Amino acid sequence: MKIISIPLITAILFAGFAVSCNSSIESKKTTLTSKSDSLNYTFGFLQGGSLVAEGIEDIDVRQYLAGFNTALDGDTSLISDAAMQQLIQSFFQELQVEQMQRQADEAEVNIRQGQAFLEENLQNSDVFQTDSGLQYRVIREGDGPRPTATDQVEVHYRGTLLSDEVFDSSYDRGEPVTFPLNRVISGWTEGLQLMSVGSEYQFFIPADLAYGNNPPPGSSIPAGAVLIFDVELLDIK
């Protein structure tokens, strides 16, 4: 296991962990009378905001500040560097397990909802389904060639969730995208080979043909989600 340095751990904690305020800190009574006061308040506010945003609980503010002040005063820590390493590594491991469990629980709910949606969606006379479970609707049929899995394609697209939330859109960015067809999710690889240049299709992609339980980091796509894409095939490169 890679050892994380104490300075790096400190930076990570300052950048991203949440605090559950178990002590009574009456910040609202603070009076800012100088530029220095305002600057220090800003540091605290921004740090506290980033901590809270992560949602990590059960960190005792009194002990947190005790460690903080010990470092500021240049005093010796009550905990050795080695023990700190072990504590932090254990914390990250436990956090990862909790996050994976939450993601699995979320995926289970989304998969059930997705299956129900796809079953109902298939009742529409203009919706078709392939052997893999990919569903699609033809909005406009083109008359150009069809791509193969090894081609690069130029497309315009809009991706939405079942809630109608748009999670990605080349239209919003104002320009189409080009990519190798065999380097995207399998629902796209299969679906675009059904299209001829000039076509516009709507795809309903089950989770197992999209991102499954592991959506892209930082995206709004939840685990186990069915994805809906409106796609125009503009060209084959």
BAPA-421758 format. One record per residue (C-alpha): y, x, z; residue in one letter. Coordinates in steps of 0.02 Angstrom, whole numbers, plus 32768, in hexadecimal, padded with zeros to 4 digits. Layout:
N
<north = Y	east = X	up = Z	aa = A>
...
This chain:
237
<north = 8000	east = 8000	up = 8000	aa = M>
<north = 80AB	east = 8041	up = 7FD4	aa = K>
<north = 8114	east = 806A	up = 806D	aa = I>
<north = 81C0	east = 801C	up = 806E	aa = I>
<north = 8248	east = 8086	up = 80BD	aa = S>
<north = 82A4	east = 8042	up = 8153	aa = I>
<north = 834E	east = 8049	up = 80F9	aa = P>
<north = 8303	east = 7FE7	up = 8068	aa = L>
<north = 82B8	east = 7F66	up = 80DD	aa = I>
<north = 8361	east = 7F52	up = 8131	aa = T>
<north = 83B3	east = 7F36	up = 8089	aa = A>
<north = 8331	east = 7EB5	up = 8059	aa = I>
<north = 8347	east = 7E58	up = 80FC	aa = L>
<north = 8404	east = 7E58	up = 80EA	aa = F>
<north = 83F6	east = 7E19	up = 8037	aa = A>
<north = 837D	east = 7D8D	up = 804C	aa = G>
<north = 832E	east = 7D4E	up = 80EE	aa = F>
<north = 835B	east = 7CB4	up = 8150	aa = A>
<north = 8387	east = 7CA2	up = 8206	aa = V>
<north = 835F	east = 7C12	up = 8278	aa = S>
<north = 83F0	east = 7C10	up = 82F1	aa = C>
<north = 8399	east = 7C01	up = 8399	aa = N>
<north = 8430	east = 7C3D	up = 83FC	aa = S>
<north = 84D5	east = 7BE4	up = 8407	aa = S>
<north = 8554	east = 7C44	up = 839F	aa = I>
<north = 85FA	east = 7BEC	up = 839A	aa = E>
<north = 8639	east = 7C31	up = 82F7	aa = S>
<north = 86AE	east = 7B9E	up = 82DA	aa = K>
<north = 871D	east = 7BDC	up = 8369	aa = K>
<north = 873A	east = 7C83	up = 8313	aa = T>
<north = 87F0	east = 7CA8	up = 82EA	aa = T>
<north = 8817	east = 7D19	up = 8257	aa = L>
<north = 88B7	east = 7D76	up = 827B	aa = T>
<north = 88AB	east = 7E0D	up = 8208	aa = S>
<north = 8865	east = 7E48	up = 8163	aa = K>
<north = 87DE	east = 7EA5	up = 81C3	aa = S>
<north = 87AD	east = 7E04	up = 821F	aa = D>
<north = 87A0	east = 7DA9	up = 817A	aa = S>
<north = 873B	east = 7E33	up = 8128	aa = L>
<north = 86BF	east = 7E3B	up = 81B8	aa = N>
<north = 86B1	east = 7D7E	up = 81BB	aa = Y>
<north = 8690	east = 7D80	up = 8100	aa = T>
<north = 8604	east = 7E00	up = 8115	aa = F>
<north = 85B4	east = 7D94	up = 819B	aa = G>
<north = 85C9	east = 7CF2	up = 813B	aa = F>
<north = 857F	east = 7D36	up = 809A	aa = L>
<north = 84EF	east = 7D88	up = 80F4	aa = Q>
<north = 84CA	east = 7CEB	up = 8159	aa = G>
<north = 84D3	east = 7C80	up = 80BC	aa = G>
<north = 8457	east = 7CED	up = 8060	aa = S>
<north = 83E3	east = 7CEB	up = 80F6	aa = L>
<north = 83E6	east = 7C2E	up = 8107	aa = V>
<north = 83CC	east = 7C16	up = 804C	aa = A>
<north = 831F	east = 7C64	up = 8058	aa = E>
<north = 82E5	east = 7BE8	up = 80DD	aa = G>
<north = 828B	east = 7C66	up = 814C	aa = I>
<north = 8284	east = 7C22	up = 81FE	aa = E>
<north = 825F	east = 7C5E	up = 82AF	aa = D>
<north = 82CC	east = 7CF9	up = 82AD	aa = I>
<north = 8324	east = 7D05	up = 8354	aa = D>
<north = 83DD	east = 7D23	up = 8335	aa = V>
<north = 83F5	east = 7D79	up = 83DD	aa = R>
<north = 836E	east = 7DFA	up = 83B9	aa = Q>
<north = 83AB	east = 7E0C	up = 8306	aa = Y>
<north = 845B	east = 7E34	up = 8343	aa = L>
<north = 8416	east = 7EA8	up = 83C9	aa = A>
<north = 83C0	east = 7F11	up = 8345	aa = G>
<north = 845A	east = 7F08	up = 82D6	aa = F>
<north = 84CC	east = 7F46	up = 8360	aa = N>
<north = 8452	east = 7FD0	up = 8391	aa = T>
<north = 845A	east = 8012	up = 82DF	aa = A>
<north = 8518	east = 8003	up = 82D7	aa = L>
<north = 852B	east = 8061	up = 837C	aa = D>
<north = 84B7	east = 80EC	up = 8341	aa = G>
<north = 8440	east = 80CF	up = 83D2	aa = D>
<north = 8385	east = 80EA	up = 83CF	aa = T>
<north = 831D	east = 8055	up = 8397	aa = S>
<north = 82A8	east = 8004	up = 8415	aa = L>
<north = 8225	east = 8002	up = 838B	aa = I>
<north = 81E6	east = 809B	up = 832F	aa = S>
<north = 81F9	east = 80AC	up = 8273	aa = D>
<north = 813C	east = 809F	up = 825E	aa = A>
<north = 8135	east = 7FFF	up = 82C5	aa = A>
<north = 81C5	east = 7FB7	up = 825F	aa = M>
<north = 8167	east = 7FDD	up = 81BF	aa = Q>
<north = 80CE	east = 7F83	up = 8201	aa = Q>
<north = 8132	east = 7EED	up = 823D	aa = L>
<north = 818C	east = 7ED9	up = 8198	aa = I>
<north = 80EF	east = 7EEE	up = 812F	aa = Q>
<north = 8094	east = 7E6F	up = 819A	aa = S>
<north = 8127	east = 7DF8	up = 818A	aa = F>
<north = 8128	east = 7E06	up = 80CC	aa = F>
<north = 806C	east = 7DEA	up = 80C3	aa = Q>
<north = 8076	east = 7D4E	up = 812F	aa = E>
<north = 810B	east = 7D0F	up = 80CC	aa = L>
<north = 80AC	east = 7D27	up = 8028	aa = Q>
<north = 8016	east = 7CC5	up = 806A	aa = V>
<north = 8088	east = 7C36	up = 80A0	aa = E>
<north = 80E1	east = 7C34	up = 7FF8	aa = Q>
<north = 803D	east = 7C33	up = 7F99	aa = M>
<north = 7FFE	east = 7BA2	up = 8002	aa = Q>
<north = 809E	east = 7B3F	up = 7FE5	aa = R>
<north = 8091	east = 7B62	up = 7F2B	aa = Q>
<north = 7FDB	east = 7B2A	up = 7F27	aa = A>
<north = 8006	east = 7A89	up = 7F83	aa = D>
<north = 8097	east = 7A69	up = 7F0A	aa = E>
<north = 8026	east = 7A8C	up = 7E75	aa = A>
<north = 7FA3	east = 7A10	up = 7EB1	aa = E>
<north = 8024	east = 7984	up = 7EB9	aa = V>
<north = 8071	east = 79B2	up = 7E10	aa = N>
<north = 7FC8	east = 79BD	up = 7DBA	aa = I>
<north = 7F9B	east = 790D	up = 7DF4	aa = R>
<north = 8043	east = 78CB	up = 7DBA	aa = Q>
<north = 8031	east = 7927	up = 7D15	aa = G>
<north = 7F83	east = 78E2	up = 7CF4	aa = Q>
<north = 7FC0	east = 7832	up = 7D15	aa = A>
<north = 8053	east = 784C	up = 7C9F	aa = F>
<north = 7FE8	east = 7893	up = 7C13	aa = L>
<north = 7F6A	east = 7805	up = 7C21	aa = E>
<north = 7FF4	east = 7784	up = 7C12	aa = E>
<north = 804F	east = 77E7	up = 7B8B	aa = N>
<north = 7FB4	east = 77E9	up = 7B1D	aa = L>
<north = 7FBA	east = 772C	up = 7B14	aa = Q>
<north = 8052	east = 773A	up = 7AA2	aa = N>
<north = 801D	east = 7723	up = 79ED	aa = S>
<north = 8088	east = 77B5	up = 79AF	aa = D>
<north = 8043	east = 7833	up = 7A2C	aa = V>
<north = 7FAC	east = 789D	up = 79FB	aa = F>
<north = 7F3E	east = 7911	up = 7A60	aa = Q>
<north = 7EDE	east = 79AC	up = 7A2C	aa = T>
<north = 7E36	east = 79E2	up = 7A73	aa = D>
<north = 7E8D	east = 7A56	up = 7AED	aa = S>
<north = 7EF1	east = 79C7	up = 7B3A	aa = G>
<north = 7F96	east = 79F1	up = 7AE4	aa = L>
<north = 7FF6	east = 7952	up = 7AB9	aa = Q>
<north = 807B	east = 7945	up = 7A33	aa = Y>
<north = 80EB	east = 78CD	up = 79D6	aa = R>
<north = 812C	east = 78EC	up = 7926	aa = V>
<north = 81E8	east = 78CF	up = 7921	aa = I>
<north = 8201	east = 7913	up = 7872	aa = R>
<north = 8182	east = 795F	up = 77FB	aa = E>
<north = 81BA	east = 79F3	up = 7794	aa = G>
<north = 8176	east = 7A2F	up = 76ED	aa = D>
<north = 8172	east = 7AEB	up = 7709	aa = G>
<north = 80E1	east = 7B5E	up = 7736	aa = P>
<north = 8087	east = 7B5C	up = 77DD	aa = R>
<north = 8086	east = 7BF7	up = 784B	aa = P>
<north = 7FEC	east = 7C51	up = 788A	aa = T>
<north = 7FD7	east = 7C96	up = 793A	aa = A>
<north = 800A	east = 7D44	up = 7902	aa = T>
<north = 80AE	east = 7D0E	up = 78B1	aa = D>
<north = 815C	east = 7D19	up = 78F8	aa = Q>
<north = 81B6	east = 7C73	up = 78F7	aa = V>
<north = 826A	east = 7C3D	up = 7906	aa = E>
<north = 8283	east = 7B9E	up = 7969	aa = V>
<north = 82FE	east = 7B30	up = 79C3	aa = H>
<north = 82B8	east = 7ADD	up = 7A5E	aa = Y>
<north = 82DD	east = 7A7F	up = 7AFD	aa = R>
<north = 8267	east = 7A82	up = 7B92	aa = G>
<north = 8267	east = 79F8	up = 7C15	aa = T>
<north = 8202	east = 79C5	up = 7CAD	aa = L>
<north = 81BC	east = 7918	up = 7CCC	aa = L>
<north = 825A	east = 78F6	up = 7D30	aa = S>
<north = 82BF	east = 7912	up = 7C8E	aa = D>
<north = 830B	east = 79B0	up = 7CD9	aa = E>
<north = 832E	east = 7A30	up = 7C50	aa = V>
<north = 82EB	east = 7AD9	up = 7C86	aa = F>
<north = 830B	east = 7B38	up = 7BE4	aa = D>
<north = 8363	east = 7B16	up = 7B3F	aa = S>
<north = 8390	east = 7B7E	up = 7AA8	aa = S>
<north = 8405	east = 7AF1	up = 7A76	aa = Y>
<north = 846A	east = 7B0D	up = 7B14	aa = D>
<north = 8475	east = 7BC6	up = 7AED	aa = R>
<north = 84B2	east = 7B9E	up = 7A3E	aa = G>
<north = 8434	east = 7C02	up = 79DB	aa = E>
<north = 837A	east = 7BF9	up = 79AD	aa = P>
<north = 82FA	east = 7C76	up = 79ED	aa = V>
<north = 8278	east = 7CDF	up = 7992	aa = T>
<north = 81D5	east = 7D17	up = 79E3	aa = F>
<north = 811F	east = 7D43	up = 79BA	aa = P>
<north = 80B9	east = 7CA4	up = 79C3	aa = L>
<north = 802B	east = 7CFB	up = 7A1F	aa = N>
<north = 809E	east = 7D35	up = 7AAC	aa = R>
<north = 80CC	east = 7C8C	up = 7AF4	aa = V>
<north = 8072	east = 7C08	up = 7B5B	aa = I>
<north = 7FD3	east = 7BC9	up = 7B07	aa = S>
<north = 801A	east = 7B1A	up = 7AF1	aa = G>
<north = 80A2	east = 7B64	up = 7A82	aa = W>
<north = 802A	east = 7BD4	up = 7A23	aa = T>
<north = 7FBC	east = 7B40	up = 79F9	aa = E>
<north = 8045	east = 7AC1	up = 79DF	aa = G>
<north = 80B3	east = 7B21	up = 7968	aa = L>
<north = 8020	east = 7B43	up = 78F6	aa = Q>
<north = 801A	east = 7A86	up = 78DA	aa = L>
<north = 80CC	east = 7A89	up = 7899	aa = M>
<north = 810F	east = 7AB5	up = 77EE	aa = S>
<north = 81BA	east = 7B04	up = 77D8	aa = V>
<north = 823E	east = 7A7C	up = 77E1	aa = G>
<north = 81D9	east = 7A14	up = 785D	aa = S>
<north = 8210	east = 79D4	up = 7906	aa = E>
<north = 8189	east = 79AB	up = 7986	aa = Y>
<north = 8186	east = 7978	up = 7A3B	aa = Q>
<north = 80FE	east = 79CB	up = 7AA2	aa = F>
<north = 80B6	east = 7993	up = 7B48	aa = F>
<north = 8062	east = 7A2D	up = 7B8F	aa = I>
<north = 7FE9	east = 7A22	up = 7C23	aa = P>
<north = 7FFC	east = 7AA3	up = 7CAB	aa = A>
<north = 7F5F	east = 7B01	up = 7C75	aa = D>
<north = 7FAD	east = 7B1D	up = 7BC8	aa = L>
<north = 8055	east = 7B4C	up = 7C14	aa = A>
<north = 8073	east = 7BB0	up = 7CB3	aa = Y>
<north = 7FEC	east = 7B66	up = 7D23	aa = G>
<north = 800F	east = 7B89	up = 7DD9	aa = N>
<north = 8079	east = 7C23	up = 7DB4	aa = N>
<north = 811F	east = 7BF1	up = 7D64	aa = P>
<north = 819C	east = 7C78	up = 7D32	aa = P>
<north = 81F7	east = 7CC1	up = 7DCA	aa = P>
<north = 82A5	east = 7C79	up = 7DDC	aa = G>
<north = 8286	east = 7BE5	up = 7D69	aa = S>
<north = 8292	east = 7B2F	up = 7D9D	aa = S>
<north = 81E1	east = 7B0E	up = 7D5D	aa = I>
<north = 8172	east = 7ADA	up = 7DEE	aa = P>
<north = 80BD	east = 7B0E	up = 7E00	aa = A>
<north = 8042	east = 7A9E	up = 7DA4	aa = G>
<north = 80C8	east = 7A4C	up = 7D39	aa = A>
<north = 80B2	east = 79F3	up = 7C93	aa = V>
<north = 8139	east = 7A33	up = 7C1D	aa = L>
<north = 818B	east = 79D0	up = 7B91	aa = I>
<north = 81D4	east = 7A2F	up = 7AFE	aa = F>
<north = 823A	east = 79F0	up = 7A6C	aa = D>
<north = 8222	east = 7A75	up = 79E6	aa = V>
<north = 826A	east = 7A92	up = 7938	aa = E>
<north = 820E	east = 7B13	up = 78CE	aa = L>
<north = 8299	east = 7B65	up = 7869	aa = L>
<north = 8242	east = 7BF8	up = 7817	aa = D>
<north = 81AD	east = 7C6E	up = 7814	aa = I>
<north = 81DF	east = 7D26	up = 7818	aa = K>
